[in-house]
Amino acid sequence: MVAAKGVIRNSILVLEQDDISRYEGRDVIVTFLDRRQEKEGGVDLDRFVIPYDRGTDPDEYIKELRQNDRI
């Protein structure tokens, strides 16, 4: 039994694994994942994020939250 990852190009399944020759002539089951392959580069998520100091000093951040949570 073997699991291999691949992509369909021009109605041909292109596998990313080279050592499947020993399985020549065997029955296979192919599962299609219902998602598209991401393009290289993808979306620059940092473009949509506002930088803040919460991660630099978490103790100080929590202390400020607690001090300022009273009406």
VOPAGU-2260 file (C-alpha; in pm, 1 decimal, decimal comma):
REM VOPAGU-2260
SITE   aa  ch    i         X         Y         Z
SITE  MET   A    0       0,0       0,0       0,0
SITE  VAL   A    1     127,5     347,1     -80,0
SITE  ALA   A    2      -5,4     702,8     -57,0
SITE  ALA   A    3     109,7     952,1    -318,0
SITE  LYS   A    4      33,5    1317,2    -375,5
SITE  GLY   A    5     -19,3    1458,4    -721,8
SITE  VAL   A    6    -194,6    1705,6    -949,1
SITE  ILE   A    7    -416,5    1657,9   -1253,9
SITE  ARG   A    8    -279,7    1833,3   -1562,4
SITE  ASN   A    9    -448,9    1796,2   -1901,4
SITE  SER   A   10    -651,6    1495,1   -1779,4
SITE  ILE   A   11    -335,4    1316,5   -1661,1
SITE  LEU   A   12    -257,5    1246,3   -1296,4
SITE  VAL   A   13      97,2    1370,3   -1229,3
SITE  LEU   A   14     239,5    1220,6    -909,8
SITE  GLU   A   15     502,2    1383,2    -692,3
SITE  GLN   A   16     654,1    1049,5    -597,1
SITE  ASP   A   17     902,7     870,2    -822,7
SITE  ASP   A   18     922,9     526,6    -660,3
SITE  ILE   A   19     584,8     380,6    -762,7
SITE  SER   A   20     718,4     155,3   -1038,5
SITE  ARG   A   21     688,7    -153,2    -815,4
SITE  TYR   A   22     310,8    -100,5    -810,7
SITE  GLU   A   23     282,5    -129,8   -1191,1
SITE  GLY   A   24     -34,5    -315,3   -1289,7
SITE  ARG   A   25    -197,2    -299,7    -945,8
SITE  ASP   A   26    -547,1    -171,6    -873,8
SITE  VAL   A   27    -565,5     182,8    -741,1
SITE  ILE   A   28    -820,1     404,8    -570,9
SITE  VAL   A   29    -796,2     775,0    -647,8
SITE  THR   A   30    -949,9    1034,5    -414,1
SITE  PHE   A   31   -1006,3    1385,1    -545,9
SITE  LEU   A   32    -973,0    1661,7    -289,5
SITE  ASP   A   33   -1220,5    1940,0    -355,0
SITE  ARG   A   34    -973,0    2225,9    -334,2
SITE  ARG   A   35    -753,7    2401,7    -580,8
SITE  GLN   A   36    -379,1    2409,5    -558,9
SITE  GLU   A   37    -254,1    2741,9    -429,0
SITE  LYS   A   38     -40,8    2945,2    -661,9
SITE  GLU   A   39     314,2    3013,4    -554,5
SITE  GLY   A   40     338,3    3325,5    -349,9
SITE  GLY   A   41     -22,6    3307,5    -240,3
SITE  VAL   A   42    -190,1    3596,9     -63,5
SITE  ASP   A   43      25,4    3834,1     139,0
SITE  LEU   A   44    -170,6    3824,1     465,7
SITE  ASP   A   45      68,4    4067,0     633,3
SITE  ARG   A   46     -72,6    4333,9     405,6
SITE  PHE   A   47    -404,1    4313,9     592,8
SITE  VAL   A   48    -266,8    4299,8     949,7
SITE  ILE   A   49    -215,5    4605,3    1169,6
SITE  PRO   A   50      99,1    4561,6    1379,6
SITE  TYR   A   51      62,4    4593,6    1756,7
SITE  ASP   A   52     271,9    4528,4    2065,7
SITE  ARG   A   53      56,2    4260,0    2225,8
SITE  GLY   A   54     297,7    3979,4    2143,2
SITE  THR   A   55     613,1    4157,3    2257,6
SITE  ASP   A   56     525,6    4178,5    2630,2
SITE  PRO   A   57     221,0    3962,7    2707,5
SITE  ASP   A   58     236,2    4016,4    3085,9
SITE  GLU   A   59     220,9    4393,9    3048,3
SITE  TYR   A   60     -60,8    4360,7    2793,2
SITE  ILE   A   61    -273,6    4148,1    3029,3
SITE  LYS   A   62    -200,5    4385,6    3319,3
SITE  GLU   A   63    -326,7    4682,8    3113,2
SITE  LEU   A   64    -639,1    4489,8    3013,0
SITE  ARG   A   65    -720,3    4412,0    3375,2
SITE  GLN   A   66    -659,0    4767,0    3495,2
SITE  ASN   A   67    -879,4    4918,5    3224,5
SITE  ASP   A   68   -1172,1    4676,2    3239,6
SITE  ARG   A   69   -1367,9    4859,4    3509,6
SITE  ILE   A   70   -1632,4    5123,5    3444,3
